[in-house]
Each structure stands twice: as C-alpha cells, then as structure tokens.
Amino acid sequence: MRLLRTPDERFANLPGYPFAPHYMEIPWPGAEPIRVHFVDEGPSDAAPVLMLHGEPSWSYLYRKVIPVVTAAGLRAVAPDLVGFGRSDKPADQEDYTYQRHVAWMAAFISALDLKDITLVCQDWGGLIGLRLVAEHPHRFARVVAANTFLPTGHEPTREAFLAWRELSQTVPELPVGKIVRNGCAQEMPRAVAAAYDAPYPDESFKAGARRFPMLDPTTPDDPAAAANQRAWEVLSTWKQPFLTAFGDSDPITHGADRALQRRIPGCQGQRHVVLERAGHFLQEDVGEELGRIVVEFARTPAG
C-alpha cells in the first residue's frame, strides 16, 4: 500500500481552525503503519464526544462545534478518516474498502481507549460510526446522527446520489471545496472553501475522496451489505439515547431521520431536531447550534 502525506504547510493559517494536531500510527498487515490525524480538545478525563466527518470533508468541518463542546467541559475528539485531512492517504482507490474504513476507526478508538462515547456522525461518518456502535457497543453511551443513514442495499437509491457518484468518477478534477460549498444552504467564504481543498495538493491525493461514493451499498449483494444488515440487528435493539439532527435542505438524506427514529428504540422520547437553513454539511451552516444540541444531549443519562 503506497501512502501519501500532505505537507504540513498546506494547513497553515486556516480560518477558524486553531487546533493543535495530534497523530497516531495504526499498524496495517503487509504495509507500513498508517498515520491518523485527530483533534483532541478539552479535558482528557472528560466524557468524549467523537465527531466523525464524511465525504469529502475532514475534521475542519467540526471547527464550529468543537469550541461549544469543550466550553461545556467535554472532550472533543475529531479524527480525519484515512484518505482525508491530515491523515495518510493510500494512493490507489482499490486500497479503500468500507470494511477497512471501519477497521481503521475501530483501531483508533481502541488506541485512545475511548469509553462512554457520545458519537456525532454525518454522511460517511455515520456509515462508519453506526457500524462501530453495533460492533463495539460497550464503548458508546449515546449517538447523534446528522444527515446520515446505514444502507443495506435494499433502500431505493436517490437520483441525487447517483448523479454525485457519476460526477465523482468522471470529472477530471474533483473540486472538493466546491462540493462542500454546494452542499451548504448558506454562503461560504472563499477562504473556507479553500480550506477543504488544503489536504489535496493534486489529484493523486484524492483517491479516498473518489472512492467513497462507490463504497456505498446500493444493492443487497454489495460486499458491505451483509455487515450492515448485521449492524442493524444490533441497532434495532439499541436502547441507549439516540438523537437525529438533520438539516432541512439536504436532498441526499431527506427523510432518513424518520427511518432511523422508527427502527432504533433509543430514539423514543428524544427531542429530534430539523435545523433550519442547513444543508448536507450542517456543521458548516449551523455549527454552533449543532454544538449546543450535542452538549445538551450529552448530558442525557445513558442506560
């Protein structure tokens, strides 16, 4: 596995992102260790809020949420998925699989020995995070699902997703900053859009971003479908607090919040929210508001 590493100078002076970098190396069979970057703010002995980003963003997406969480005395942990942000980037698309993404993040939370976790997950952060909850339930106390779902290939595939998948595989240059900007309901400054481009000096660094749309299970015979179905068997009995916080302007995941609420027992009795003027990247549109929701929810007693 050939790994690329974005030069540190690409991340200098990004607007609104003052957090010190932290790194860990995850051993991987037959390859050199993979370096994962993460933000780790707030008291180290406080209850952790684990924030998982999606496609094609990185931990920069949570820069408005993190200060709200730490101001409440909680620990904010926001890793960059492998292939994104300041984490190492396997150079070949074939090096990325759904199962590997789950394994990489499982190794990450195990290495930090995170427990009593409040998970905040959006987009692919949910596809990975909900698998982690199902496969390592003893580490998680509660979940905030934001513009995400856990597909098994039995659900109808939305036209908006099919168009995005086609674009991701055919466009000569994947315009990451523009993609994030277009997924927001509010205006984004150019410097912020440029920060989403920072991890990618050229197209060779974007194999992970290119690959993610092809890993989403859209048919029941997809390699990840069975594992996701097994995860649903656990989630359908999950009685720990589970909150949906969705944007009102996201064509990709519209309605998935109600599906989660129907299927997961822990959703019962929660104050689920639909955030106004919030697109797919609701952390960008209404990050501070989402942070306040997370803080309030993190204080919900877990079973």
N, C-alpha and C positions, 0 to 999 in steps of 0.2 A: 504494500500500500504506500503510494507516494504522497507525502504530506506537504502542503503549502502553508506558510505562515505569513500573515500580513505584517508588514513593517510597523513598528510602534509609532513612527512619526505620522502615520495615517490617522491616528486617533488623538492627536494633539489639539487642544483648544476647541473641542466640540461643544456647541452651545447647550448649556443646561445639563452637562454630564461631568460633574467634578469628582466622580468616584474613583478611588484607588483600585487598580487592577489586582486581582488575585488569580492564582493559577494552580491547577493540579494536573498530574500526569496519570492517565488511565492506561494500564497495560492492555495490550491487544495481541492475541496469538498471531504469530507469523509476521508481526510488524513492530516498528518502534512505537513506544508509548505515544498516545495522543494527548496533547496539551489542551485542557479545557479552561477557558477564562470564565470568571464569575465576579459579580458584585457581591460584597458581603458587608452590609452596613448595619449599625445598631448594636446593642449589647449581645455579645457572643453567647451568653447564657439565657437569653430571652427566647420565647417561643418563636420558631422560624416561620416566615411567610415565604414560600418558594414560588417564584414567578417564572413561568415558562412562556417564552415567546413563540411565535410561529413563523410562517413563510412570508416574505423573505427578509424579515427584520432581525434584530438582535437585542441584547439587553438594554440598548439605548431606548427602546420602546417604553420601558418602565421608569424612565428618569423622573417623571412627574409623580408616579405612585410611590416610589421608594422613600422620599423625604416625609411623606404623610405617615407612612408605616413606621418609620424609625422615630418620628416625633411622638408616637404613641407608646414608645418603649419596646417595640417589637423588633425582631431581627429580620432584615430583608436580604434574601439570597436570590440572585438573578443570574443564572448561567447563560452563556452563549452556547446554543446547540452546536455540536460538531458540524463544521462547514460554514459557520456563521460568526459574525462579530470578530472578536479577538481569539477565538478558539481555532485550533488547527483545522485545515481544510483538505481532506482527501481530494486528489486531483481528478479522479475518474468517477463518473456518475455511477458505475457499477459497484463502487465501494460503499455506496449508501443503500441501506435497506431499512425498512420500517423496524425490523427486529433489532438491527444494530443501533438505531437511534434510541430505542427503549433500553437496550443493554448499556449503552454509554451513560444515559442519565441514571439508571439504576446504580451503576458503579459510582457515579458522582454523589448521589445522596448517601450511599453506603460509606464512602470515604469520609464524608463530613459527619457521618453518624447522625443525620437529621432525624428527629423524632417529634411527635406532636405537631406535625406539619399542617399549616393552612396552605393549601395549594391554590394558586391563582393561575389559570391556564387559558390561553386564547389560541385559536386557529390550530396549527400543528402542535402547539404546546398542550392542547387538550388531547389530541390523538395519542401523544406520548404520555402525558400526565395521567390520563384516566387509565391507561394500561398499568402505570406504576401503582396507582391506587389499588387496582384489582389484584396485582401480583405481589404487592408489599403493603397490605392494608394496615399492619401494625405500626407503620411509620406515619400514617396520616390521620389527622383529627377531624378535618373538615375540608371542603372543596368549594371554590368559586369558579364556575365555568362561564367564560366570557366569549361569546361568538365562536363556539366550537361544538363538536359532537364526536361520537365514536362510531364510525361507519363499519358495517359488516358486508357491504356489497349488495344487500337486499333492498336498500333505500333507492328511490328514484334519484338519478344524477341530475343536478340542476344545470340548465343551459349556461348560466354564468360561470360555473366551474369548468364545464367543457371548453368554453371559449378561452378561459385563462390557461387551461392545460395546453391547448393548441398553441397559444401565444408563447408559452414558456419553452416549447420545443422548437419553434420555428423562427423566432425573432433573432436576427444576427447578434444583437447586443441586448442583453436583459437589463432593462432600465430600473434597477432596484428602487432608487429614490423616487422615481416617478410612479412606480407601482404602489408604494406605500402612500404617497401623496394622493393618488387617485382613489385609494381605499379609505380615505378620510372624508368626513362630512363637512369639515371646516378647513379654512385656508391654512396652508403650511408654508412657512418661510423657506426661501431657497437654501439657506444655511442648514436648516433642519433636514431637508431632503438630501442635501449633500452628505450629512452625517450617516444616513442609511447607505450611501454609496461607499463610505470610507473603508469598509472591510475588503473591498474588491478593487485592487489596482488595475486589473484587466479581466477579461472574460475567463481566463484559466482558473480564477479563484471562485467561480460561480457554479461549479459542478453540483454542490449541495442544493443551492437555490434552484437550479434547473431540474434536479431530480425529484424534489419533494412532490410536485403535482402528479408525478407518475406513480408514487407510492401509495396514494390514497385508494383504499379498496373500493372499487366501483362495481365489482361482480362477486358473487359468492365463491368463485373458485380462485380469487386473488390469494397470493401467498399469505397475506396478513389476516384474511377474513376469519379463519378458524380461531386464531389467537384473540381477535377482537370479540368474537362470539363468546369465548370462554370468559373474557373480561366482563362482558355483560351479565353473565351468570352470577358473578360476584356483585356487580353494581346493582343488580336488581334486588339484592338483599341488603344493600348498604344503608344503614340507619343513622350513620353519623351525619351531622349537618351538611347539607349540600345546597348551594345558592346559585341561581343563574342571574347573570348581569350582562344583558345583551344590548347592543346599540340598536337604535330604531331605524338605521339607514344602511343595513348590511344585506345586500341581495344574496350573499353566499350562504349565510347561516340562518336566515329569517325562518322562524318557526321551530328551530331546533331546540330552543329553550323550553317550549311546551312539551316536546317529546321527552326531554330529559326529566322534566317535572312529573310526567306520567309514569316513567319507568323506574325512578330511583326513590325508594322510601324516604331517604333523608331530605328530600325536597319538601316533604309535607310540613306545613306550618311555617315555612320560611318566607321572608319578605322579598320575594323575587322582584327584580327591577328591570325596566327597559329605559335606557338612558337616552335622553333627547339630544338631537344634533350629534349623534355618534355613529360613525361608520364602522367598517370592519376593524380598523385599528382604533378602537375606542380608547385605548390608553393614550393615544396621541390627541384625540379630540377632547376627552373629558377625564384626563388622568388624575387630577386632584380629586374629582368627585368619586371616581372609582376607588381611589385610595381610602377615602373616608368610609365607603361602603365596606371595603375589606377590613379596615380596623374595627368597625362595629361588629362585623360578622365574626372576626377572630376572637371576640370576647364571648361568643355564643358557647355555652357549655357543651362539651362533647361527651358522648357516652362512655 
